[in-house]
Amino acid sequence: MTFPNAAVIACDGLYAANVALAKGSDDERRTLTRKIAEQVAFMLGPRWGNKKRHGLGDEWQSKDALAYREDDGTLTVWDWQNGDTRKRGVNEGAEGLRLPANEADFMPVTPTNHLGSVTPPVTPPGVPPVTPSFDLDVRASLGRVEVEQGAAKARQDVSDATQGRLEDKLDRLQGTADQAAAKKAPDYAGTQVAAGKTVTLKPKK
């Protein structure tokens, strides 16, 4: 286990907000270290907490150690404070110190967001996050779908335009046919009903 970026954020943010605790007595440093552990647990889960001496009470909490509980119950720990400046003295990616079970005990903490600008992880516990490759595959698939939809719309637009031109042409042809028929048709004076029958009159001369 290596020191995560979330722990770097928690250390730097809470140090800046609690410089007096960071440079205070051992108990004040324990208070700040517990706050940092609570923040990391909020961001990364309940395996993060504090360390205390094996078999002793919580009053034996380390004044500067952050702890991660491994699957076998042992701890990986990092002393986060620089001994001189009292600022963060461990960087992201630093290997932790693995302690045997008979040397240190894990102190659970209540996950707490002391830094209001930090949001909790969006992936629920036990649910694996989406891997980058899968995410890229999904984006690529969506891109192909959008391209296909665009091409289909373009084809539909061409079809609609073609149909519109055909309809206009048919209208023009129909109008021409109607005009031709009107010219050829005889101009009758009308019809007349006689003895129950309709008699067509002769065309006008």
N, C-alpha and C positions, 0 to 999 in steps of 0.2 A: 504494500500500500504506500502510495506517495502523497505528499501534502497537496490537497486540491485547491483549485482557484477559489472556491467558495470560502475556504478557511482563510485565505489571504484577504479576501474582501471583509470577512468578519473581524479579523485581527486589526486591520488598518482602520476600518470604520469605527469600531468600538474603542480603539485606542484614542483616536481623535476626539471622540465624544466623552472620554473618561481619562484624560491625562493624569488627573490627580490620583485616581485609583491605580493607574499603571505605575506611578512613581511613589506610591504610598507604602504603607506597612505590608507585611506578609498577608495579613487577613484582607486588606484592601485589594491586593493583587489577586488573591483567591476569588474575591467577588467578581473582578473583571474577567478572570479566566473562566469562571462559571458562565458569565454572560456570553462570552465568545462561544463556548461549547453549546449553549442554548441556541445561539444564532446558527451555528453550523448544523446542529440537529434539525432546526427548522428548515434549512435549505437542502440538506442531504439525507436526513432520516435519523432514526433513534439509535443507530449503532454508534453515533458520535456522542461523546460525553467527557467526563473528567476522570482522572486517576487518583486513587488513594492507596495508602499502604495496605498490604494484604492483611486481612483479618481485623482491621481496625475500623473505627467509626468514620463518619463523613467529615469530622473535624480534622481528619488527617488528609484532606484533599491537597493535591499538589498546588502550589501557588502559580505555576506557569505551564503546566502540561495539558495538552489536548489529547484525548484518547479515542481510538477506534477499536471496537470489539470485533474480533475475528470470529470465523465460524466455530472454532474450537474453544471459544471463551477467553482466549488470551488477548492481550492488548498490544496494539501498535501505538506508540506515543511520540509526540513532538513537543519540545520545550519552545514555545512560541516567542518568548521575550529575549531580547538581547540583554546580557547581564549589565552592560554599562548604560545604554540609552533607554532601556525599558521599552523600546519600540519592537516591532516584529523583527525577529532574527532568523526566521526560516522562510525559504522561498518555495514557490509552487514547484512541485515535482521532486522535492526533497524526500529521501527515504526515511521512514520512521524507524524507531527502535522497537523491536519485538521483545516483549517481556514475558518471562515464564509465569505460569499461573500462581506460583507460590511467592511471587515478588510484588504483585500489584493487583488490585481489584478495580473493576469498572464501576464508575458512579454515573448512573443514568441522570439525565437532566430533562427538564420540561422544554420541548421545542418552542422557542419564543422569537418573534420577529422584532428584535430591538432596533433594527435598521428599517425604517418604514418604507424606503425605496426598493427594498429587496422583496421579490415575490417567491412563493414556494414553488417547488418543481411541479410541472404540469402533468407528469406521468405518475399515476397512482402507484403505490407500493405493490410490487409483484408483477407489474405490467412492463414488459421490456419496451424501451423507447424505440421509435422508428429509426432504423439505420439510415445513414446518408445515402447509401446506394439505392435502397428501396425508395427513398424520397425522390431521388433523381429519376428513377424508373417511372414513378407516378407522374412526375412533371413532364417527362418525355411523352408518356401516353396521352396526357391531357393536351399537350401541344399537337400531337398527331390528330387527335379528335377535333381540335379547333381548326386545323388546316383542312381536314376533310369537310367539316361543316361549312367553312368558307368557300371551298370549291363547289359544294352542293348548292349553296346560295347563288354563286355566280352562274352555275348552269341553269338554275331556276329563273334568274333574272333574264338570261338570254332567251330561254323558252318563252317567258312572258312577253318579252319585246317582239319575238318572232310572231307569236300569236296575235299581238296587237296589230302588227303590220299586215298580217293576213286578213284580219277582220276589216281593217281600213280598205284593203284592196277589194274584198268582197262587197263592201258597201258601195264603193265606186262603180264596180261592175254591175251591181244591182240597179244603181241609179241610171247607168247608161242603158241597161236593158229596158227599164221602165220608160225612159224617154223614147226609145226606139218603138216600143209597143204603142205608145201614145200617138206617135206620128202615123203609124200604119192603121190604127183603129178608125173605122168610119165614124163620122160625127152624125149620130142619129138625132132626129128631132125629138125623139122620145118614144114612149109606148102608150098604148091605149087599150083599155079593157072593153071588149064588146062581146055580148052574149056569153059572159062568163069566161072568155078566153082573152089572153094577152096577145096583142098583135103588135109586132115591131114595125115602126114606121120606116120609111125609106130614108136613106141618108140625105142630108142637105146637099144641095148643089152649089 
